[in-house]
């Protein structure tokens, strides 16, 4: 892995060059990109061009750290690998093996996307990684085609600006865009584990899935052996990701971040808690935050330098950066990383993002279901329930009038049905839903949030490492149900960390699954003190951002200001009624979600959806 802060080109031992890139855009049939750049002062520069195509790039800058870029050239091929490969001694050689047909793209492991130009036939190839953690988009109007990592530029270059109401229905109903949909008709996201081919004029030549989901529990391996195997493999992955560079390690009150800390310490096989290189942090919603208190204990037990932050109202001051980073694909209040962007950039070049461990290391609610006992329809209903969000007001007010004869419920069900297609080979209903959720929620919501990290530091993703993903495909569901395997891993291999209370229960992991009267008493006393003092416990970022004078002004500016594009789709009086009800009872009827998503949509319409202007 490259040392992320390095800004100069460097030659690797296997003949490649490494540098940093802000964004990339491959265009066909146009002289120059249209639409915005991610940074206000950004410009597109030509990296390489052919008869009808050009590859463009922008540099990273303040507010957008971009991504590592490895380039490699052979007699016939030019390769651009954006991101990082994990556990790979010679990444350029691994990339060449794929493009020249000696290896499947399934052999590549990491947080990356790969482009390659085949000079003899003037063809372009694009490979997404298995989990599509690094997003890319495709749009065409027949004459112009664009592929790139920044959706607004892709859409504008191909002349696409008509809203996709079925896609927006999924955005409001699930909290993310399902399938390959985006805000705009004709603009598609490239799917996970897929190889795309284009001729020199941008015409599609093929789209092939190179890896498919599977689940084959290893019945010969005992539970204890499985815990041991996980511990060994997870240690290998974590040592790989934190071996070099200045690394930030976020810690929460949960289990996933705690697991990433377990490899750090002064024991044989552990990584030393080098305070010049490793930095841990946490953030909460108050000075007495349970989350930051637990995180501090975890960091302290392993000697990590640690800072705790209390999230203050920041959103409306940084809304342009949040929208530009996440591109409107996620509720803007969810990108809490924006609050500590300056500190993250100052302390680290890369950040350990322990996303999706809670999915792989838990069940989907069907762990006790014997194979074959549920109908296909029942599994579909369960999968849809796992995705559903309280988007009724948004869908009924904004989408339903523009869907024609289509019923929103039918639109949402069709996305689930299409997404579950091809997973019937997985007999275990719970793992089938897990695979579906990873293909959809993870690829479209979770990994979108990584771009907020990317504004300040490059994210490294232990639970998206294919070595771990392949391991989880061999684990019986009952072994991970209720976080069993992860809890036992911590108890056996990091007992000092297991002794720190888990935020979910308030008890140490040694009491998991058993009654803990003292924890019940503590929670009761704390609740009583809060009631007596009148102090409200804040549990959601939107409460911090909206429920104050600055928040009211910000919502008024972005939801009620005359001339907003939002008012083409929802009348101001309807927004006023929603906000009145929200302020009167913020926690009722899930209105916090409704207001947050409406703000996200409005900010996208103003900053990106209008098409031409650079982001403010």
C-alpha positions as CSV (number, residue, x, y, z in Angstrom):
1,X,0.0,0.0,0.0
2,X,1.2,3.5,-0.7
3,X,1.9,6.0,2.0
4,X,-1.2,8.1,1.4
5,X,0.1,11.5,2.2
6,X,2.8,11.3,-0.5
7,X,2.0,13.6,-3.4
8,X,4.7,12.8,-5.9
9,X,4.8,10.0,-8.5
10,X,6.8,7.0,-7.4
11,X,7.9,3.9,-9.2
12,X,6.9,0.6,-7.6
13,X,9.2,-2.4,-7.7
14,X,6.8,-4.1,-10.2
15,X,7.0,-1.3,-12.8
16,X,3.9,0.7,-11.9
17,X,3.7,4.4,-10.8
18,X,1.6,5.5,-7.9
19,X,0.2,8.9,-7.2
20,X,-3.1,10.5,-6.0
21,X,-6.1,11.4,-8.1
22,X,-9.1,13.6,-7.2
23,X,-11.8,12.4,-9.6
24,X,-11.7,10.7,-13.0
25,X,-13.9,10.8,-16.1
26,X,-13.8,8.9,-19.4
27,X,-15.7,10.6,-22.2
28,X,-16.6,9.6,-25.7
29,X,-17.8,12.0,-28.4
30,X,-17.3,15.2,-26.5
31,X,-14.5,17.8,-26.5
32,X,-14.6,18.6,-22.8
33,X,-16.5,17.5,-19.7
34,X,-19.7,19.4,-18.7
35,X,-21.1,20.1,-15.2
36,X,-19.4,20.5,-11.9
37,X,-16.1,19.4,-10.4
38,X,-16.2,18.2,-6.9
39,X,-14.1,21.1,-5.5
40,X,-15.0,24.7,-6.3
41,X,-11.6,25.5,-7.9
42,X,-11.3,22.1,-9.6
43,X,-10.5,21.7,-13.3
44,X,-10.5,18.7,-15.6
45,X,-7.2,17.9,-17.2
46,X,-6.6,15.4,-20.0
47,X,-4.7,12.3,-18.9
48,X,-4.8,10.5,-22.2
49,X,-6.8,10.7,-25.4
50,X,-7.7,8.6,-28.5
51,X,-9.6,9.3,-31.7
52,X,-13.0,9.6,-30.0
53,X,-12.3,9.4,-26.3
54,X,-10.5,11.2,-23.6
55,X,-9.6,10.2,-20.0
56,X,-9.8,13.2,-17.7
57,X,-8.7,13.7,-14.1
58,X,-8.8,16.3,-11.4
59,X,-6.2,16.7,-8.6
60,X,-7.0,16.2,-4.9
61,X,-7.2,19.3,-2.8
62,X,-8.3,20.8,0.5
63,X,-11.7,19.2,1.2
64,X,-11.2,16.2,-1.1
65,X,-8.3,13.8,-0.6
66,X,-9.3,11.7,-3.6
67,X,-7.8,8.2,-4.0
68,X,-4.5,6.4,-4.6
69,X,-3.8,5.8,-8.3
70,X,-1.6,3.1,-9.7
71,X,-0.8,3.2,-13.4
72,X,0.9,0.4,-15.4
73,X,1.6,0.2,-19.1
74,X,2.4,-2.9,-21.2
75,X,2.8,-3.3,-25.0
76,X,-1.0,-3.6,-25.5
77,X,-2.6,-2.3,-22.3
78,X,-2.7,0.9,-20.2
79,X,-4.1,0.3,-16.7
80,X,-5.4,2.7,-14.1
81,X,-6.1,1.1,-10.7
82,X,-7.9,3.6,-8.5
83,X,-7.8,2.7,-4.8
84,X,-5.8,0.0,-3.1
85,X,-5.4,-3.7,-3.2
86,X,-5.1,-5.6,0.1
87,X,-2.8,-8.5,0.8
88,X,-1.1,-8.1,-2.6
89,X,2.7,-7.9,-2.8
90,X,2.8,-6.8,-6.4
91,X,-0.5,-5.0,-7.3
92,X,0.6,-4.0,-10.8
93,X,1.4,-7.6,-11.6
94,X,-2.0,-8.7,-10.2
95,X,-3.8,-6.1,-12.3
96,X,-1.9,-7.1,-15.5
97,X,-2.8,-10.7,-14.9
98,X,-6.5,-9.8,-14.9
99,X,-6.5,-7.5,-18.0
100,X,-4.3,-10.0,-20.0
101,X,-6.6,-12.9,-19.1
102,X,-4.3,-14.9,-16.8
103,X,-6.5,-14.4,-13.7
104,X,-10.1,-13.5,-12.9
105,X,-11.0,-10.1,-11.5
106,X,-12.3,-12.1,-8.5
107,X,-8.6,-12.5,-7.5
108,X,-8.3,-8.8,-6.8
109,X,-8.9,-7.8,-3.2
110,X,-9.3,-4.3,-1.8
111,X,-11.1,-1.0,-2.1
112,X,-10.6,-0.2,-5.8
113,X,-11.9,0.2,-9.3
114,X,-9.9,-0.6,-12.4
115,X,-9.9,0.9,-15.9
116,X,-7.9,-0.5,-18.8
117,X,-7.5,0.5,-22.4
118,X,-6.6,-2.2,-24.9
119,X,-4.7,-0.4,-27.6
120,X,-4.8,-3.0,-30.5
121,X,-8.6,-2.9,-30.7
122,X,-9.2,0.5,-29.1
123,X,-11.4,-0.9,-26.3
124,X,-12.1,0.3,-22.8
125,X,-12.7,-2.0,-19.9
126,X,-13.9,-1.2,-16.4
127,X,-14.0,-3.6,-13.4
128,X,-15.8,-2.8,-10.2
129,X,-14.7,-4.7,-7.1
130,X,-16.7,-7.4,-5.5
131,X,-18.6,-5.1,-3.2
132,X,-18.6,-2.0,-5.5
133,X,-17.0,0.0,-2.6
134,X,-15.6,2.6,-5.1
135,X,-18.5,3.9,-7.1
136,X,-18.6,4.7,-10.8
137,X,-21.5,5.9,-13.1
138,X,-22.4,5.5,-16.7
139,X,-24.6,7.7,-18.9
140,X,-25.2,8.1,-22.6
141,X,-27.5,9.9,-25.0
142,X,-26.5,7.9,-28.0
143,X,-23.9,10.4,-29.3
144,X,-22.2,11.2,-26.1
145,X,-21.1,8.7,-23.4
146,X,-19.4,9.3,-20.1
147,X,-18.2,7.0,-17.3
148,X,-16.7,8.3,-14.1
149,X,-16.5,8.5,-10.4
150,X,-18.3,11.8,-9.9
151,X,-22.0,11.3,-10.9
152,X,-22.8,15.0,-11.6
153,X,-20.1,15.3,-14.2
154,X,-21.0,12.0,-15.8
155,X,-24.7,13.1,-16.1
156,X,-24.0,16.6,-17.4
157,X,-21.4,15.4,-19.9
158,X,-24.0,13.0,-21.4
159,X,-26.8,15.6,-21.2
160,X,-28.9,13.7,-18.7
161,X,-31.0,15.9,-16.4
162,X,-34.5,14.3,-16.2
163,X,-35.4,13.0,-12.7
164,X,-35.8,9.2,-12.3
165,X,-39.0,8.9,-10.2
166,X,-38.8,5.2,-9.7
167,X,-35.2,5.6,-8.5
168,X,-36.3,8.4,-6.1
169,X,-39.1,6.3,-4.8
170,X,-36.5,3.7,-3.7
171,X,-34.3,6.5,-2.3
172,X,-37.1,7.8,0.0
173,X,-38.5,4.3,0.7
174,X,-35.2,2.5,1.4
175,X,-32.9,5.5,2.2
176,X,-30.7,4.6,-0.8
177,X,-31.1,4.2,-4.6
178,X,-31.8,0.5,-5.3
179,X,-30.4,-1.5,-8.1
180,X,-28.3,0.6,-10.5
181,X,-30.6,3.7,-10.3
182,X,-29.6,7.3,-9.5
183,X,-31.5,10.6,-9.3
184,X,-31.5,10.8,-13.1
185,X,-32.9,8.8,-15.9
186,X,-30.3,7.2,-18.0
187,X,-27.6,7.6,-15.4
188,X,-26.7,4.2,-13.9
189,X,-24.2,3.1,-11.2
190,X,-21.9,0.3,-12.2
191,X,-22.9,-2.9,-10.3
192,X,-20.7,-4.9,-8.0
193,X,-18.3,-7.6,-9.3
194,X,-18.9,-6.6,-12.9
195,X,-16.7,-6.2,-16.0
196,X,-17.8,-3.6,-18.5
197,X,-16.5,-3.2,-22.1
198,X,-16.8,-0.3,-24.5
199,X,-15.5,0.3,-28.0
200,X,-13.5,3.4,-28.9
201,X,-16.7,5.4,-29.5
202,X,-18.3,4.5,-26.1
203,X,-20.7,1.8,-27.5
204,X,-21.2,-1.0,-24.9
205,X,-19.7,-4.3,-26.0
206,X,-20.5,-6.4,-22.9
207,X,-21.3,-6.5,-19.2
208,X,-20.3,-9.6,-17.4
209,X,-20.6,-10.6,-13.7
210,X,-17.3,-12.2,-12.7
211,X,-18.2,-13.3,-9.2
212,X,-21.4,-14.7,-7.7
213,X,-22.6,-15.1,-4.1
214,X,-22.3,-18.6,-2.5
215,X,-22.7,-20.1,0.9
216,X,-21.2,-23.4,1.9
217,X,-20.9,-23.9,5.7
218,X,-17.9,-25.9,6.7
219,X,-19.6,-28.7,8.8
220,X,-16.3,-30.3,9.6
221,X,-15.1,-27.3,11.5
222,X,-16.3,-27.0,15.1
223,X,-17.5,-23.7,16.6
224,X,-14.3,-23.3,18.6
225,X,-12.2,-23.9,15.5
226,X,-14.3,-21.4,13.7
227,X,-13.6,-18.7,16.3
228,X,-9.9,-19.5,16.2
229,X,-9.9,-19.4,12.4
230,X,-11.6,-16.0,12.4
231,X,-9.2,-14.6,15.0
232,X,-6.2,-15.7,12.8
233,X,-7.6,-14.3,9.6
234,X,-8.9,-11.1,11.0
235,X,-5.5,-10.5,12.6
236,X,-3.8,-10.9,9.2
237,X,-6.2,-8.5,7.6
238,X,-5.9,-5.8,10.3
239,X,-2.1,-6.1,10.4
240,X,-2.1,-5.5,6.6
241,X,-4.3,-2.4,6.8
242,X,-2.4,-0.7,9.6
243,X,1.1,-1.8,8.9
244,X,2.3,1.6,7.6
245,X,1.3,5.2,7.3
246,X,-0.5,7.5,9.7
247,X,-3.8,5.7,10.5
248,X,-6.9,6.9,12.2
249,X,-9.0,4.3,14.1
250,X,-12.6,5.4,15.0
251,X,-13.9,3.7,18.1
252,X,-17.6,3.5,19.1
253,X,-19.4,1.7,21.9
254,X,-20.1,-1.3,19.7
255,X,-18.2,-4.4,18.7
256,X,-16.7,-3.8,15.2
257,X,-14.4,-1.0,16.1
258,X,-13.4,-2.8,19.3
259,X,-12.5,-5.8,17.2
260,X,-10.2,-3.6,15.0
261,X,-8.4,-2.4,18.1
262,X,-7.7,-6.0,19.3
263,X,-4.7,-6.4,17.1
264,X,-3.0,-3.4,18.7
265,X,-0.9,-3.8,21.8
266,X,2.5,-4.8,23.2
267,X,2.0,-8.6,23.0
268,X,3.7,-10.8,20.4
269,X,1.9,-10.7,17.1
270,X,0.3,-7.3,17.9
271,X,1.0,-3.9,16.3
272,X,2.6,-1.5,18.7
273,X,0.4,1.5,19.6
274,X,2.8,4.0,18.0
275,X,1.4,7.4,19.0
276,X,3.2,9.1,16.1
277,X,1.4,6.9,13.7
278,X,-1.8,5.6,15.2
279,X,-4.6,7.9,16.4
280,X,-8.0,6.8,17.8
281,X,-11.0,9.0,18.2
282,X,-14.7,8.9,19.0
283,X,-17.6,11.4,18.9
284,X,-20.8,11.6,20.9
285,X,-23.7,14.0,21.4
286,X,-22.7,15.3,24.8
287,X,-19.8,15.7,27.2
288,X,-21.3,12.7,29.1
289,X,-21.6,10.5,26.0
290,X,-21.7,6.8,26.8
291,X,-20.1,6.1,23.4
292,X,-17.1,8.3,23.9
293,X,-16.6,7.0,27.5
294,X,-16.5,3.4,26.3
295,X,-14.3,4.3,23.3
296,X,-11.8,6.1,25.7
297,X,-11.6,3.0,27.9
298,X,-10.9,0.8,24.8
299,X,-8.2,3.1,23.5
300,X,-6.7,3.4,27.0
301,X,-6.4,-0.3,27.5
302,X,-4.3,-0.6,24.3
303,X,-2.2,2.6,24.8
304,X,-3.6,4.5,21.8
305,X,-3.5,8.2,21.5
306,X,-7.2,9.2,21.8
307,X,-9.4,12.2,21.3
308,X,-13.1,12.5,22.1
309,X,-15.3,15.0,20.3
310,X,-18.8,16.3,21.1
311,X,-20.8,16.9,17.9
312,X,-22.1,20.5,17.7
313,X,-24.3,22.1,15.0
314,X,-22.1,22.1,11.9
315,X,-24.3,20.8,9.1
316,X,-25.5,24.0,7.5
317,X,-22.0,25.5,7.5
318,X,-20.6,22.5,5.7
319,X,-23.7,21.4,3.7
320,X,-21.9,22.1,0.3
321,X,-19.0,19.9,1.3
322,X,-21.2,17.1,2.5
323,X,-23.4,17.2,-0.6
324,X,-20.4,17.4,-2.9
325,X,-18.7,14.4,-1.1
326,X,-21.7,12.1,-0.8
327,X,-23.3,13.4,-4.0
328,X,-26.8,13.3,-2.6
329,X,-26.8,9.5,-2.3
330,X,-27.2,9.5,1.5
331,X,-29.2,11.5,4.1
332,X,-26.8,14.4,4.8
333,X,-27.2,14.0,8.6
334,X,-25.7,10.6,8.5
335,X,-22.3,11.8,7.4
336,X,-21.0,12.6,10.9
337,X,-17.4,12.3,9.7
338,X,-17.8,15.8,8.2
339,X,-17.7,17.2,11.8
340,X,-14.1,16.1,12.3
341,X,-12.8,16.4,8.8
342,X,-10.0,18.9,9.7
343,X,-8.8,16.8,12.6
344,X,-8.9,13.7,10.6
345,X,-6.9,15.3,7.8
346,X,-4.3,16.6,10.3
347,X,-3.8,13.3,12.1
348,X,-4.0,10.6,9.4
349,X,-3.6,9.7,5.8
350,X,-5.9,6.7,6.1
351,X,-8.8,5.7,8.3
352,X,-10.0,2.3,9.3
353,X,-13.7,2.1,8.4
354,X,-15.1,-1.0,10.2
355,X,-18.4,-0.8,8.2
356,X,-20.5,-4.0,7.6
357,X,-18.9,-6.1,10.3
358,X,-22.2,-6.0,12.2
359,X,-23.9,-7.6,9.1
360,X,-21.4,-10.4,8.5
361,X,-21.1,-11.1,12.2
362,X,-24.8,-11.2,13.0
363,X,-27.9,-12.8,11.6
364,X,-30.7,-11.3,9.5
365,X,-33.5,-12.5,11.8
366,X,-33.9,-15.9,10.1
367,X,-31.2,-17.8,11.9
368,X,-33.6,-20.3,13.4
369,X,-35.3,-21.0,10.0
370,X,-34.4,-24.5,8.6
371,X,-33.4,-24.5,4.9
372,X,-36.4,-24.9,2.7
373,X,-39.0,-24.0,5.3
374,X,-39.7,-20.5,4.0
375,X,-41.3,-19.8,0.7
376,X,-39.7,-17.5,-1.8
377,X,-42.4,-15.0,-1.2
378,X,-41.8,-15.0,2.5
379,X,-38.1,-14.5,2.1
380,X,-38.8,-11.6,-0.3
381,X,-41.1,-10.0,2.3
382,X,-38.5,-10.4,5.0
383,X,-35.8,-8.8,2.7
384,X,-38.0,-5.9,1.9
385,X,-38.8,-5.3,5.6
386,X,-35.1,-5.2,6.3
387,X,-34.7,-2.3,3.8
388,X,-37.9,-0.3,4.5
389,X,-37.7,3.2,5.9
390,X,-40.5,5.6,6.9
391,X,-40.7,7.4,3.6
392,X,-44.5,7.6,3.2
393,X,-44.8,11.4,3.3
394,X,-42.0,11.8,0.8
395,X,-43.3,9.2,-1.5
396,X,-46.9,10.2,-1.4
397,X,-46.2,13.9,-1.7
398,X,-43.3,14.0,-4.2
399,X,-43.1,10.7,-6.1
400,X,-46.6,9.3,-6.4
401,X,-48.0,12.1,-8.5
402,X,-45.1,11.6,-11.0
403,X,-45.1,7.8,-11.2
404,X,-48.1,7.6,-13.6
405,X,-50.0,4.4,-13.2
406,X,-47.2,2.8,-11.2
407,X,-47.9,2.1,-7.5
408,X,-45.0,3.0,-5.2
409,X,-45.4,-0.2,-3.2
410,X,-45.1,-2.2,-6.4
411,X,-42.1,-0.2,-7.5
412,X,-40.3,-1.0,-4.2
413,X,-41.3,-4.6,-4.3
414,X,-40.0,-4.9,-7.9
415,X,-36.6,-3.6,-6.8
416,X,-36.5,-6.2,-4.1
417,X,-37.6,-9.0,-6.4
418,X,-35.0,-8.0,-9.0
419,X,-32.3,-7.8,-6.4
420,X,-33.1,-11.2,-5.0
421,X,-33.0,-12.8,-8.4
422,X,-29.9,-14.9,-8.8
423,X,-29.6,-15.7,-5.1
424,X,-31.9,-18.7,-5.0
425,X,-28.8,-21.0,-5.1
426,X,-28.2,-20.0,-1.4
427,X,-30.3,-22.5,0.6
428,X,-29.8,-20.7,3.9
429,X,-32.6,-18.0,4.0
430,X,-30.7,-15.9,6.4
431,X,-27.5,-15.7,4.4
432,X,-29.6,-15.2,1.2
433,X,-31.0,-12.0,2.8
434,X,-27.5,-11.0,4.0
435,X,-26.1,-11.4,0.5
436,X,-29.0,-9.3,-0.9
437,X,-28.5,-6.6,1.8
438,X,-24.8,-6.5,0.9
439,X,-25.5,-6.1,-2.8
440,X,-28.1,-3.4,-2.2
441,X,-27.8,-1.5,1.1
442,X,-24.0,-1.8,1.4
443,X,-23.2,-1.0,-2.2
444,X,-25.6,1.9,-2.4
445,X,-25.8,3.4,1.1
446,X,-22.9,2.2,3.3
447,X,-20.1,2.7,0.7
448,X,-21.5,6.1,-0.3
449,X,-20.8,7.3,3.2
450,X,-17.1,6.4,2.8
451,X,-16.8,9.4,0.5
452,X,-17.2,11.6,3.5
453,X,-14.1,10.0,5.0
454,X,-12.5,10.5,1.6
455,X,-12.8,14.2,1.9
456,X,-10.1,14.0,4.6
457,X,-8.5,10.6,4.6
458,X,-8.5,7.4,2.5
459,X,-10.7,4.7,4.0
460,X,-9.4,1.2,4.5
461,X,-12.1,-1.5,4.9
462,X,-11.4,-4.6,6.9
463,X,-14.8,-6.2,6.6
464,X,-14.8,-5.8,2.8
465,X,-11.6,-7.7,2.5
466,X,-12.5,-10.7,0.2
467,X,-10.5,-13.0,2.5
468,X,-13.0,-12.3,5.3
469,X,-16.0,-12.3,3.0
470,X,-15.0,-15.8,1.7
471,X,-14.5,-17.0,5.2
472,X,-18.0,-15.8,6.3
473,X,-19.5,-17.8,3.4
474,X,-18.2,-20.9,5.1
475,X,-19.6,-20.1,8.6
476,X,-23.0,-21.6,9.6
477,X,-25.5,-18.9,10.4
478,X,-26.1,-20.1,14.0
479,X,-22.4,-19.4,14.7
480,X,-22.8,-15.7,14.1
481,X,-26.4,-15.3,15.3
482,X,-26.7,-12.7,18.0
483,X,-23.1,-11.6,17.6
484,X,-22.0,-14.9,19.2
485,X,-18.8,-15.5,17.3
486,X,-17.6,-11.9,17.6
487,X,-18.3,-11.8,21.3
488,X,-16.4,-15.0,21.9
489,X,-13.5,-13.8,19.7
490,X,-13.2,-10.7,21.9
491,X,-13.5,-12.7,25.1
492,X,-10.9,-15.2,24.1
493,X,-8.4,-13.0,22.3
494,X,-8.9,-9.6,23.8
495,X,-10.3,-10.2,27.3
496,X,-9.3,-6.7,28.5
497,X,-11.5,-5.2,25.7
498,X,-14.3,-7.7,26.3
499,X,-14.4,-6.5,29.9
500,X,-15.4,-2.9,28.8
501,X,-19.2,-2.6,28.7
502,X,-21.0,-3.0,25.4
503,X,-23.1,0.1,24.7
504,X,-26.0,-2.0,23.6
505,X,-26.3,-3.8,27.0
506,X,-24.4,-1.7,29.4
507,X,-22.6,-4.9,30.5
508,X,-19.3,-6.5,29.8
509,X,-19.2,-9.1,27.1
510,X,-18.5,-11.8,29.7
511,X,-22.1,-11.3,30.8
512,X,-23.6,-11.4,27.3
513,X,-26.6,-13.6,27.1
514,X,-27.0,-13.7,30.9
515,X,-28.9,-11.4,33.3
516,X,-27.0,-8.5,34.7
517,X,-29.0,-6.9,37.5
518,X,-26.4,-4.2,38.1
519,X,-26.6,-3.0,34.5
520,X,-30.4,-2.9,34.8
521,X,-30.1,-0.9,38.0
522,X,-27.6,1.5,36.4
523,X,-29.8,2.2,33.5
524,X,-32.8,2.7,35.7
525,X,-30.9,5.2,37.9
526,X,-29.6,7.1,34.9
527,X,-33.0,7.3,33.4
528,X,-34.4,8.6,36.7
529,X,-31.8,11.2,37.0
530,X,-32.5,12.4,33.4
531,X,-36.2,12.6,34.2
532,X,-35.6,14.6,37.4
533,X,-33.2,17.0,35.7
534,X,-35.3,17.4,32.6
535,X,-32.2,16.5,30.5
536,X,-33.0,14.9,27.1
537,X,-30.8,12.2,25.8
538,X,-29.7,13.0,22.2
539,X,-29.3,9.9,20.1
540,X,-29.4,11.2,16.5
541,X,-27.4,13.7,14.6
542,X,-30.4,15.4,13.2
543,X,-31.4,16.3,16.7
544,X,-28.2,18.2,17.1
545,X,-28.4,19.8,13.7
546,X,-32.1,20.8,13.6
547,X,-33.4,21.4,17.1
548,X,-31.9,24.8,17.7
549,X,-32.1,28.3,16.2
550,X,-29.3,27.7,13.7
551,X,-31.0,24.5,12.6
552,X,-34.4,26.3,12.2
553,X,-32.8,28.9,10.1
554,X,-31.0,26.3,8.0
555,X,-34.1,24.3,7.3
556,X,-36.0,27.5,6.4
557,X,-33.3,28.4,4.0
558,X,-33.1,25.0,2.3
559,X,-36.8,24.0,2.5
560,X,-38.8,27.3,2.4
561,X,-36.7,29.9,0.7
562,X,-38.5,31.4,-2.4
563,X,-37.2,30.1,-5.7
564,X,-36.0,26.7,-4.5
565,X,-36.3,23.9,-7.1
566,X,-37.9,21.8,-4.4
567,X,-41.1,23.8,-4.8
568,X,-41.5,22.4,-8.3
569,X,-42.3,19.1,-6.6
570,X,-43.8,20.0,-3.2
571,X,-45.8,23.1,-2.3
572,X,-44.3,25.4,0.4
573,X,-47.5,25.1,2.5
574,X,-46.9,21.4,2.6
575,X,-43.4,21.8,3.8
576,X,-44.5,24.4,6.4
577,X,-47.0,21.9,7.7
578,X,-44.4,19.2,7.9
579,X,-41.9,21.5,9.8
580,X,-44.6,22.7,12.2
581,X,-45.5,19.1,13.1
582,X,-41.8,18.2,13.3
583,X,-41.0,21.1,15.7
584,X,-44.1,20.3,17.8
585,X,-43.1,16.6,18.2
586,X,-39.7,15.8,16.6
587,X,-39.6,12.1,17.6
588,X,-43.2,11.4,16.4
589,X,-44.0,9.6,13.2
590,X,-40.3,9.3,12.2
591,X,-40.4,12.9,11.1
592,X,-36.7,13.3,11.7
593,X,-36.1,11.0,8.8
594,X,-38.6,12.8,6.6
595,X,-37.1,16.2,7.2
596,X,-33.5,14.9,6.8
597,X,-34.3,13.3,3.4
598,X,-36.2,16.3,2.2
599,X,-33.3,18.5,3.1
600,X,-31.0,16.1,1.2
601,X,-33.1,16.2,-1.9
602,X,-33.4,20.0,-1.8
603,X,-29.6,20.4,-1.4
604,X,-29.0,18.0,-4.2
605,X,-31.4,19.9,-6.5
606,X,-29.8,23.2,-5.8
607,X,-26.1,22.2,-5.9
608,X,-26.1,19.3,-8.3
609,X,-29.4,18.6,-9.9
610,X,-29.5,21.9,-11.8
611,X,-26.7,20.6,-14.0
612,X,-24.2,23.3,-14.9
613,X,-22.7,25.1,-12.0
614,X,-19.6,24.1,-9.9
615,X,-20.5,23.2,-6.4
616,X,-20.4,26.2,-4.0
